[in-house]
Amino acid sequence: MKTKVLSLISVFLLATTAIFAGNTKTEKFKVYGNCDMCEERIEKAIKAMDGVTKADWYKETKMLKVTFDESKVKLDDIHKELAKVGHDTDKVKADDKVYNALHECCKYRK
């Protein structure tokens, strides 16, 4: 009897995990920035978004790796959020006023 109950519980947990994991997506794309302050700003902005579970920006490659739930947040919204804090992506350019307010070491445009 214990074996049957444990088997049913296991099947239920696996099915539940499969359902919720189905909406999780990981994407990588370029986000322009230069320094540790940029890294902190980029990751903080994205991690604050509902549906984002992980965000890592690598200053050497300028690449962001973000894991998110597609049912809660869209990739385009992530690009727009980055632009709001002053960072260009391959899809959205930050407003010049926001960009110009960045610290001097964070300015990546030539």
C-alpha positions in Angstrom: 0.0 0.0 0.0 2.8 2.4 0.9 4.5 1.7 -2.4 1.3 2.6 -4.4 0.8 5.8 -2.4 4.4 6.9 -2.9 4.1 6.0 -6.6 1.0 8.1 -7.1 2.6 11.0 -5.2 5.7 10.7 -7.4 3.7 10.7 -10.6 1.7 13.7 -9.5 4.8 15.7 -8.6 6.4 14.8 -11.9 3.3 15.8 -13.9 3.0 19.1 -12.0 6.7 19.9 -12.6 6.3 19.2 -16.3 3.3 21.5 -16.6 5.0 24.4 -14.9 8.4 23.9 -16.6 6.8 24.0 -20.0 6.6 27.8 -20.0 10.2 28.4 -18.8 12.6 29.7 -21.5 16.2 30.7 -21.5 17.5 33.3 -24.0 20.8 34.9 -24.7 21.3 38.3 -26.3 23.6 41.3 -26.4 23.2 44.1 -23.9 25.6 47.0 -24.2 27.5 48.1 -21.1 31.0 48.3 -19.7 31.5 47.7 -16.1 30.5 46.2 -12.8 27.9 49.0 -12.2 26.3 48.1 -15.6 26.2 44.5 -14.6 24.5 45.3 -11.3 22.0 47.7 -13.0 21.2 45.2 -15.8 20.7 42.2 -13.6 18.7 44.1 -11.0 16.3 45.5 -13.5 15.6 42.2 -15.1 15.4 40.1 -11.9 12.8 42.6 -10.6 10.4 41.6 -13.4 7.6 39.2 -12.6 8.3 35.9 -14.3 12.1 36.3 -14.5 13.9 33.6 -12.5 17.5 34.2 -13.5 19.6 36.9 -15.2 23.4 36.9 -15.7 25.2 39.6 -17.8 28.8 39.0 -18.8 30.7 42.2 -19.3 33.5 40.5 -21.4 31.0 39.3 -24.0 28.2 41.8 -23.4 25.8 38.9 -23.4 22.8 38.5 -21.1 21.5 35.0 -20.3 18.0 35.3 -18.9 15.5 32.5 -17.8 11.9 33.5 -17.6 8.3 32.2 -17.7 6.8 33.1 -21.1 3.3 33.1 -19.6 4.3 36.0 -17.3 6.8 38.1 -19.3 7.6 38.4 -23.0 11.2 38.7 -24.4 10.3 42.1 -26.0 9.4 43.4 -22.5 12.8 42.4 -21.2 14.5 44.3 -24.0 12.3 47.3 -23.2 13.1 47.2 -19.5 16.8 47.2 -20.3 16.4 50.3 -22.4 14.5 52.0 -19.6 17.6 51.7 -17.4 19.9 53.0 -20.2 21.2 49.9 -21.9 20.8 49.2 -25.7 20.1 45.7 -26.9 20.0 44.3 -30.4 16.3 45.1 -30.5 15.7 48.3 -28.5 17.8 51.4 -28.1 17.8 53.3 -24.8 16.5 56.9 -24.8 19.4 59.4 -25.2 18.3 61.2 -22.0 18.4 58.0 -19.9 21.7 56.9 -21.5 23.3 60.3 -20.9 22.4 60.1 -17.2 24.5 57.0 -16.8 27.9 57.3 -15.0 30.8 58.1 -17.3 32.3 54.6 -17.0 29.0 53.1 -18.1 28.7 54.9 -21.4 29.4 52.4 -24.2 28.3 54.4 -27.3 31.1 56.0 -29.3 
